[in-house]
Amino acid sequence: MPSFVHLYILSPLPLFLTKHFIKLPTLNPLFSPLNLHNFHPNYNYLHSKFVIKMGSDGNDSLSLDSIRKTLIGLEDTIVYSLIERSKLPLNSLAYQSSPFPGGFHGSLMEFLVKGTESVQAQGGRYQSPEEVPFFPDNLPPPFVHRPVNCWQGLPPAAASVNVSKNIWDFYVNQFLPLLAAKGDDGNYALSVASDLACLQVISRRIHFGKYVAEVKFRNETEAYTAAIRAKDKNTLMNLLTDSKVEAMVMQRVAKKATVFGQEVTLNATSNSNNYKVDPSLVSRLYNEWVIPLTKDIEVEYLLRRLD
Ligand SMILES: O=C(O)C(=O)C[C@]1(C(=O)O)C=C[C@@H](O)C=C1
């Protein structure tokens, strides 16, 4: 004997009511726990193991070629971000420590970067090994969890190495005065926003060295294992160094600076050697800081690879 409840469920009435009168709460799919736990995109169900995916960059397998493609893509972003920062003068007041209302003591740059990182951490930014905050202490927990959890496959001790302090120091104290012209136009917050864009992409590029090191370790496990066990930094550095690739990288970034940074005018007689950012400075950035720090990250990663 069908009850009233049965009739109600079987009738089109619930559908009609839900459609027209009852507003179900719509959860942002980013925050839904279903997004996290039902299905793990890095899990290879056929072979029962995690495979490392590279996340947002479109390359989803761990090979030297695919990682180098990502590094090449990041070159573009680095050159564009340098072009943006070079439009503003140095604005050195933004980098000098002073007391702020509310008890904060530091530079305007530190103040703004800490605040931005705190918001970005909540939005789920620092959840993969290539995304490293400059001020990791007391960051709030994320309320967005990235579904493609690309750190799953890297050994946690090795994945946690970072050179953020060195990146910050060379950028603020050595590189920025070469990039930005002397002067002060009062656009402090804008300058720092541009700095942070530069710093974040440079840091991402350098910390991608963790994946490079992982692939190199997998390709030549025996040789790397011996050097790791002997804690032999020099041998590790020699094993991972490819001077030809380094030379190509430096040439390519200089070329990108000439192509992306040329003045575009309708006047055929304009001076085509007037670049927005000096190509030799971009090459120098890579030669003196980006490549050496990437190699440091690779060595540090390898030293902890077997922990
Ligand atoms: O492509 C590699 O094999 C890397 O390790 C990256 C990189 C670089 O930073 O560009 C670093 C070390 C090598 O000597 C060559 C290039």
The ligand as a MOL file (V3000), in Angstrom:
LIG
                    3D

  0  0  0     0  0            999 V3000
M  V30 BEGIN CTAB
M  V30 COUNTS 16 16 0 0 0
M  V30 BEGIN ATOM
M  V30 1 O 67.8590 22.1390 -17.3900 0
M  V30 2 C 68.5330 21.6300 -16.4870 0
M  V30 3 O 69.0940 20.5250 -16.6260 0
M  V30 4 C 68.6780 22.3060 -15.2110 0
M  V30 5 O 69.1910 21.7260 -14.2640 0
M  V30 6 C 68.2950 23.7200 -15.1080 0
M  V30 7 C 69.5020 24.6320 -15.3050 0
M  V30 8 C 68.9500 26.0800 -15.2820 0
M  V30 9 O 68.8360 26.6410 -14.1890 0
M  V30 10 O 68.5830 26.5890 -16.3400 0
M  V30 11 C 70.4290 24.4330 -14.1660 0
M  V30 12 C 71.5070 23.6160 -14.2730 0
M  V30 13 C 71.9850 23.0510 -15.5320 0
M  V30 14 O 73.3360 23.2590 -15.6870 0
M  V30 15 C 71.2460 23.5730 -16.6950 0
M  V30 16 C 70.1560 24.3660 -16.5950 0
M  V30 END ATOM
M  V30 BEGIN BOND
M  V30 1 2 1 2
M  V30 2 1 2 3
M  V30 3 1 2 4
M  V30 4 2 4 5
M  V30 5 1 4 6
M  V30 6 1 6 7
M  V30 7 1 7 8
M  V30 8 1 7 11
M  V30 9 1 7 16
M  V30 10 2 8 9
M  V30 11 1 8 10
M  V30 12 2 11 12
M  V30 13 1 12 13
M  V30 14 1 13 14
M  V30 15 1 13 15
M  V30 16 2 15 16
M  V30 END BOND
M  V30 END CTAB
M  END
